[in-house]
């Protein structure tokens, strides 16, 4: 990964207007923010800039207003939660460009924090139009991107601004990029990847990229069924994309050529109903009853996965091994997560995980804080794992 500019490269910023792109696309319940994780992630960057006397101007999106003003997608609803997390007064301007923004910025003192209205209230944001980007740029002297989660979008506030103002990575962006570099960029080998989830169709690019980068690829979740079926094994009523059998075989062939071991379940926990505490049984992978579905990998498979984790120096994880949301089909995911966490705590493993279900699964196992890095970036994390260039990152690299 090329070197990128960070806050360490910023000096003498007292009085400078710093436009900081953050991710405030937080969940809401009953009109209030129900999870402040994303705000907490960007707090260090905001407070560091404020402490150094910068005028900190926050840019963010909220929801999908598609270029229209939508009352329930106004960042004014988020301002109090930002204030609470930062423990500092946060001003609000009801537009991100034009007179409302200019007037609010003109009133700022050094160290003040100002939140501008939802950038996606303007069609020019997602289209990254030159006019809109130029209007945004008028508000600042320096641009800091601390929203890795939006870095896969070439929007005005995530990519366009870096062509108008000196651009830097915020602390969260920096931590994410450094963790990802440890995961796949320049990892310590052996590297093991765990990829789970429901469907192969959503992760073809991911799997195709990983088999050329890692030493072993563990495939779990519903997508494992597609690979098992592609080898002529009956998976009963298990979730399976039979039409992707050729794709699965092609990925396995690519892995063989690249010297990457494909690790598939050798046994499974099956049930006739998809519900919590449904009657279940453990069977060999070639003995799944025709009227049953595999909802978790079995104990022999868990031992196999944990053995690979024990061999690994680096682990990259995206997606659960089974239907972890309902007991008892969370057993394999929890066991593997705890084993990875233990090796990470012992200093024997660099563990990088990401994706919505993955974060939920690690939280469920109670080990998210023990991993080297857990990304909340979702789509951007997935595209990075797929080997794609992220526009919001590439513009931050040192020329």
N, C-alpha and C positions, 0 to 999 in steps of 0.2 A: 504494500500500500504506500503511495507517495506521501511524503511529509505534508502535514497540514498546519495552518497557523492556529494558535490557541490564544487564550487570554494571557499566557506568559509572554506573548509577543506584543502585547498592548502596554504602552507606557504613557504617562502624562495624559490621562483621560479625564481629569477633573474638569467639569464644565462642558465636556463633549456630549453631544446627543447620540446615544447608542441605541440603535434599533435592534431589539432582541427577539428573534423568532422562537417562540416557545409552543409547546403542545398543551393546550388547555381544553382539549376535546374530551372532557371528563363526563362520567355517568351522572345522571341526575335522578332524584326520587323526591316526589312531593315538592318540587320547586327548589330543592337544595342539592348541593354536590354530595353524592353518596360515597365517593372514593377519591381522596385527594392525592393518590400516589403520583400522578403525573405532575401535579403542582409541586409536590415535595422534591421530585427529581430535578426540577429546574431552579429551585430556590437557591442553591449554592451560587449559580452563575449570576442571578439577579442581585443577590446580597453582596457578592464580591464587587460587582460593578458599582453598586450604590455606595459601598464603603469607601471606594476609591474616588468618590465625588462625581461620578458620571450621572447624567440625566438619563435614566433607564426607561426606555419606551418599548412596551411589550406589544408584539404583533402575534396574533393567533387566529385560528378558525374555530368554529364550534358548529357541529352538525353539517348539514348539506343544504344550505339555503339557495344554492344555484343562482347566485347573482342578484337575489332579491332580499329586501329587508324582511326578516321573519322574527316577530317579537320573542317567541320562545327559543330563539337561537341567538339571542343577544348576549354578548360577553358581560353585560352589566349584571347578569344573573350569577356570574362566576366571581366577580370582583371581591365580594366579601370573603369568599373562601380563600382567594389568593392573599388577601390582607391577613387573614387569620394564620395561614401557614407561614407567611413571611414575618408576622408580628411587626408589621410596619404599614403605615398609611399608604394606600394605593389609590391614586386619582383615576378617573375614567373619562374618556372622550367618546362621544356618540358617533364618531366616524373615524376611519383610519387615514383619510386623506382630506384635503380641502381646509376650509376655515375652522371647523370644529377641532380638528387635530392641531392646526397651527396655533390657534388661540390657547389651547391647553398646554402645548409645549412651551409657548412663550412665557407662561406663568411658572414654569418649573424652576426650582432651585437645585443646586448641586446635591446629588444623592437622592433626589425625588424619584418616585416610581409612578409611571403612567401606563394604564392599560387602554389601548385603542380598540375601537369596535371591530367586530368580526370582519376579517379581510375578505371572506367569501360573500359578503353582502354586495360585492362588486364583481361583475362578470370578468373583468380584467385580471382578477387574481388567478383563477384556474387556467385562463387562457394565456397568462403571462404576457399580456400586451405591453408594448413599449411605453405607451402613454400612462397606463396605470402604474407600472413599475417606476417610472420617472416621478410620478406624484408621491409615491411611497418614499422614494429616495430623498425628496425634499425635506422630509422630517428628520433626517439623521446625518451624522458625520461619519459614523462607523456602523458596520453591520455584524451582528453576532448570530449565528444559527445554533440553537440549542435544542432543535426538534428533529432528532434522527428519525423519529416515527413518521415524519412527513418528507424525509429526504429523498424518497423514491418518486416524488412528484416534482416536475419542473414548473412550479408555480411562481408567481411574482415574488412572494414573500419567502420562498424556500430556495429559489435559484436565481431569479432575475436581479434581485438587489445586489448580489455579489458582483455583478458587472458594473454597478454604479458607485459602490462604496468599498473601502477597504474591508475585507471579509475575514472572519475568524470563527473557529469552533468554540462553543461554550463548554463548560465543564462536563455536562451530561453527554453531549455529542463526543467530546474527547474521550471520555471513559468508555463509551459504546464502541468507538472506532478502535481504541486500543485493545478492548476485549475481543472484538471480532478479528483483529489481526492475530491475536494469540490463538483464536479458534481455528481459522482456516488460512490466514495470510502467511504467517511464518510460524506454524505450530510446532510444538515439541511432539515428536512421534514416539509410539504409535498414536494415530488419531482414530477415534471411534465416533461414528455418528449414529444417533438413534432418531429414527423418523417414524412417527405414528400418525394416527388420524384415520378418518373414514375412507377417503377415496384417493386412489392413485392419480385420477384425472386432474386433481388440483395440485399435484406435486410432481408431475412428470419432469419439468425443468430442474426442480430441486434434486430429485433422485439421479437424473442424468449427470448433473454437475458433481454431486458428492462422490459418485463412484470413481471419479477421476482424481479426487482430492484426498480421500481418506483411506485408511488401511482396512477398516471393517465398517459395514453399514448394517445396522440392526433395523429390521422393518417390523413394525408392530401395528396394532389397531386393525381397523377394517381393511386397510390396504394390503396387509399381509395375506389376507384371503385370496386376493387377486393373484399374487405371486404363487401361492400354494396351488390354486386351481390351474394356473398356467403350466404346472408340471404334471397335470392330469389327475390330481387328487380331488376327490369329491368333498366340497366344503358344506354340504347340506344347504340349510337356509341362511347361512352366514351372509352378511353384507359382502358383495363381490361384484366387481366390474368385469364380467366375463369377456366383454368386447375389447378389453385391453390386455388380453393374454399375450398377443404378439409384442406389445409395448413392454410388458413385464419381462418377457424372454429376451428382448433386445437389451434392456437395462442390465439383466444378469450376464449377458454375453459381453457387454462393454466392461462390466465389473471384472469379469474373468481376465479380459485382455489387460486391464489396468492393474491387476494384482490386488483387487479389493475383495475381501471376503463378504459375501452376502449372508447375513444371519437371519434365518426365518424360524418361526415357532416349530418345535418338534412335538409339542402337546398343547392342548387347549382346554379351557374351562367353557363348557357349553350349557345352554339352557333352551327350553322351548318357548320361554317368554322373555321379553325385554322389559324387565321391571326389577325393582329393588328386592333382594332376597328371594328371587325366583329359585325354584329347585334347580340345582346344577350338578354336573358331574365332570370329572377330568378324564379326558380320553387322549389316546395317541392321535397325531395329526392326520393319519390315514384311516382313522376310525370314527370320524364325526358322523353321528346319526343323520339320516336324510331329513328328519323332521326337526333338527336342532340347529342352533346357531352358535358360533364361537364368539364369546363376549370378553374373553381375556386369555392371555397365554398361560400355559400351565407351569407347574413347579420346575419341571426339567428345563423348560425354556427360560424361566427366570434365572436358574442356576447358570445357564449358558450366557445369558446377557450379562449377569454379574461377573462372570469369568472374564468376559471381554472388557468390562469396565475396569477390572483389576489389572489387566494387561496394559490399559491405555495410559498415556501421559496427558492426552487432551481428549475431552469429550464435548461434542456438539449435539444438542438435543432439541428436537422440534416435534412435538406430538406425543400423546400418551400411548402406552402399549395395549390398553384395553378400554372398556367403557367405564372409566374411573369415576364417573359421576354417580354411579349406583353400586352399592355393596351387593355381593362381595367381589365385583369385577374390577375393583381398584387395587387388588392385591399385588399384581405384577408391577404396575407403575410405581406404587408406593415402595415396594422392595428395592427396585432398581434406583429410584430417586434417593432413598436413604443410603444405599451402598455408595453411590456417587458422592453424596454429601460427606460421608465419613472419610472417603479417600481425599476429598478436597480439603477437609479440615486437617487431615494429617499431612498436607503439603505434597501429596503424591499425584494430584490430578488438577489440571486446569479445566474447569467445567463452565461451559457457556450455553445458556438455554434461552429460548425465546418463542413467541407465538402465544396467542390468547389462551388456548387450551393447555399449553405447556405451563404457563405461569399459574393457571388455576390448579393444575395437577401437582405442581411443586408446593404450592401453598397448602393444598389438601394433605400432602405428605408431611408438611411442617418443616420443609428443608430449603425453601427458596432463599433464605438469608445465608445459607451455607455454601451455595454455589459461587463460583468465582464471579460470574456475572449473569444476571437474568434480565433480558431485554423485554421491555413492554412495547416494543415498536411495531409488532404485528407485520403488516405488509412489507415494510422496509427491511425488517429482519429476514423475512422469507426471500425477498428479492436479492438480498446480499448472499444468502445461502445458495441461491440459484446461479450466482456468479455474475449477476447483472450490475452494470454501473449505475450508481445512484446519483442523479443530477445535483442534489443538494449537498453531496459530499465532494464530488469532483471539482466544484467551483471553489472549494476551500483550500485546495492543495497549493502548496508553494510553487510558484513558477520558476 
